[in-house]
Amino acid sequence: ALWSEMYNPDKITLLPGWTERHISNDLERHKGYFPYKDMDETKLRKAMAAYYANVSHIDYYVGRMVDILKNKGIYDNTLIIYTSDHGDYMGYHNLILKGGYMYDPLMKVPLIIKYPNQEKKGSVSEALINNIDIAPTILTQAGCRVGKYMTGLDMKNGEDGRDYIFAETGVGIEYMVRSRTSKLLWCKSEQLSQFFDLEEDPFELNNLIDEPDYQWEV
């Protein structure tokens, strides 16, 4: 069977954060890679089925590589990091792909680490981490010195992580500052900036950037 036929679009469950219509300034921030105004549930389901098939395809070949490492007897001494550079909206706010606001589906990328000798096997960390933490983690595992100007953390030993995560889109087009409980999306075009209370609004639907209760002195 073809990978593309692996998932039935009609049986897929739409993900949390999906909305029937676009909201706030989403289309002003980014028009999308095709006309988002034409997006509907049928098209979303087809896109999700193809995306799930793509992920299953990747997983299959990662599994083959793991089998090769085991057959060669070097699996136990191998560091494996499975991650991505970004996520996909997958219907969040009725969007797909990437390119717009740094909402959580884009920013919360997969990260699975298999340390040598299966250290920390089965453990799950809730620490806030960043892609800049990958290189120091690899260098530390390899017994190499971490560069003086590398600001990332060793994920194996830096379990507390950090209080805030920072990210940037383009050259100052949009900045993200995220804690466990809130997120600021500060845009070069200030009228597009957003602030979310993630405890009350985990799907980033209610922009509080102009609310007096959320203002602070700089």
N, C-alpha and C positions, 0 to 999 in steps of 0.2 A: 504494500500500500504506500501511497505517497505521503510524505510528511504533511503536506498541505491539506490532506483529507483526514488528519488525525483527530481534529476537534470539530464537533457539530456546532455551528454558530447559534442555532436555535436553542441549544441546551446550556449555553454558557451563562453564568451568573454575572450580571453587571456589577462592577466593583463599587465600594463605598466612595462617595464623593462625586458620583455621576449625577449630572443634572440634565434635564430635557432641553434646556436652553443655555446659551452662553451668558456669563455674568460679568458684572463690574467692568473693568477696563481690559479684559483679556484680549479682545481682538484689536484694541488700540495698541496694546503692548507688542503684539505679534500677529500678523494676519494669517499665519499658518502656511504649511507647504501645499495646501490645496484650499479651495473655498470652504472654510469652516461653517459658513452660513448654510451650506448644503448638507451638513452633517445630520444624520438621523440614527436611530437605534439599529436599523438593519445594517447600515454601513459600519457602525461601530462593532457590531457582533462579528462581521466578516474580518475586520482588522484584528480583533482580539483573537479569533481562531488562528489566523496566520501568525500572530505574535507568539501565541502559546506553542504552535508547531515549531517555530524558530527556536524557542527556548528548549523544547524537548530535543531538537536536533543537536543543539550545543551540548546538552547534558549527556546525550548518548556518546558523543565523541570524547568528552571529558572522562566518562566512565571507561572508555577504551584505553585512554592514556594511563588512567590509574591501574588498570589491569596489566598493562605493559610494565609499569614500574614494579608491581608486585611480582610479576613473572621473572623480572631481572634481579629480584632480591634487593632493590634499593628504595622501596616505598617507605620503609620505616625511617630512613635517613633523609627523606625529602620534605622540603617545605613547599606546600601548595597553597596558593592564594587565588581564590575565585571571586572576581569582582567585576565591576563595569564602570564606565566613565560617566554614565547618566542613566536615569530610568526613562519611563514612558508614561505619559498622562493616562493612557488606556481608558478614556472616557471621563476622567476627572474634569469637572466643569464643562463637559461635552467637548473635550479636546483629545487629540491623540498626538503621538510623536513627541517633539520637544520644541524649544525655540522661544517659548513665551516666559511667563513668570516662573521663578524658581520655587514652584510649589513642591510639596513633599514627595509626590510620586516621581519627580525628576531627581530630587536630591537624596532620597533614601535608597541608595543603590545596594544591591546584594553584596555581602562580604562574608565569605566562608574561608577560614584558615585552618589548614591541617599542619600542625607543627611536627617536627621530627620526633620520633618515638611516641607519637600520639599524645603529647603533653596537652593538657586542658581538654582532652577528648570529651565531647558532649556538653561543654560549658557554653553559656550564652552571656554575652556582655551587653549592658545597656549604656555603655559609655558613648559620649559624643565623639566620633572620630572623623578624620578627614583623609582624602586621598594622599595628602602630604605625609601621612603616617606610614604609608606602605614601604617607601624606600628605607627609612630608619629601621623598620621591623626586619626587612630582608638583610640589611647590613649587620644588624646585631646577631641574627641567627647564623650568619656566615662568619662571625667572629671578626668583623671588620669595624674600623672606627667610623662613627657617624660624623659626617662633615660638620665643621664648626658653624656654618650658617644654615644648616638644615633645621628647620623649626618643628618638624614633625615628631611624634611620639613613637616609642617602641610599643606596639599594641599588646605584646605579650606581658610586659611588665608595667605599662602605664594604664592600669585598670580604671583609674578614676577619670581618665579622659580629660575633658576641659569643660568649662562652663558655657562657652559659646563657640559656634561654628561660623566661619566667614566664607563667603564665596563671591565670585564676580562673573558677570556676563559681559563679553565684549571688552571694550576699553572704557570702563566707567558707565556703561549703559544701564546696568542694574547691579546693586550690591545686596547680598543677603547676610543678615545677622540673625542666627537662630539659637535659642536656648531650649531647654526641655519644655518650657511652658509658653513661649511666645516667639514671634518671627517678624522681623522688619525687612521689607523689600523696598530699598531706597533707589529710585530711578533718576536718571539724568534729567528726564522730564518729570519734575516734581509732582505734577498733577496725577501721575500714574503710580506714585508710591503707595504702599500698603503696609498695614500693621495688623497682626492677628493675635488674638488671645487663644492659643492652641488648646488650653484646658476647656474653654467654653465653646470653642469653634474649631474642632480638629480638621475639618475639611476646607478651611480657609475661604469661607463664604461671606464673612462680615468684616469689611475693611474699617478699622478703628483709627486710621491715621489722624483724623481730625477730631476725635473724641477728647474732650478736656480731661476726663479721668485717666487717660493714658499718656498725657503730656509730661515731659520732664525738662528740667533746665539743663542746658549744655554749658 
